[in-house]
Amino acid sequence: MFAGTGLLFYCDPSLSSVSGSIPAALVTTYILCHLRRNLRLNTSGEHRDLRASLGSANWITLARGGLIAILAGFILQPWPGRSNGPGWTGWIPGAVYLTAVVGDALDGFIARITATQTRLGELLDTRIDALGIFVACLLAINYRQLPDYYISAGLAYYVMRFAIWLRKKTGRPCSEVRPRPGARVMAGIQMVFLGIVLLPLFSQQSTHIAAVVILIPFLAGFLLDWQVVSGHEKFGNVD
């Protein structure tokens, strides 16, 4: 991950290795801490014995986390290649994130065809998806490709998790949240949209208009999840 980040900074002198390495290191630490804390969940649904290895699907998920860490390295930077006009390095952030999005479909597919689904894989997949959306939102806002309020898409998952924790902490009823039909589709649409926005293809005006269309149903899904938590609905998608 750090080698890849360093190579990108070498290719574009406008990027700072220090400013890039700090957020990349923070994201990497966050992912590794989640991995270490939840290794006990490296079991299938049918067996409680720990698997001898993480498995190829989980390694793909962790590789996606590495790509998100590289993406985070651009947060405190100007858009690559834009100081002297559009350049090929300006395509890198969007390409990095879209590669992570493709990996999101691949790790699940590999886990299913090899029958190696684990609770750890499900947790890491969800956490890295949410982290990727958050980082991509920050980056797109920094590039002025999305309005400031779009950070709500990146924070929605974390706000929901905190609200659930607070509700349990205060002893209030908290219903189990189960997969909601269409939730994965909306998350996929959100990730593809963010990846496209990070490519130097569309004007700010067009991406800001599209942002409203994508954001409203995405946030509406989290409102439905909150109805699940409070016991008014039977579906949801928050881990």
Secondary structure as GFF3:
##gff-version 3
##sequence-region A 1 239
A	DSSP	alpha_helix	2	11	.	.	.	ID=ss1
A	DSSP	alpha_helix	17	37	.	.	.	ID=ss2
A	DSSP	three_ten_helix	39	41	.	.	.	ID=ss3
A	DSSP	alpha_helix	56	72	.	.	.	ID=ss4
A	DSSP	three_ten_helix	88	91	.	.	.	ID=ss5
A	DSSP	alpha_helix	92	113	.	.	.	ID=ss6
A	DSSP	alpha_helix	119	142	.	.	.	ID=ss7
A	DSSP	three_ten_helix	148	150	.	.	.	ID=ss8
A	DSSP	alpha_helix	151	169	.	.	.	ID=ss9
A	DSSP	alpha_helix	183	197	.	.	.	ID=ss10
A	DSSP	alpha_helix	204	229	.	.	.	ID=ss11
###
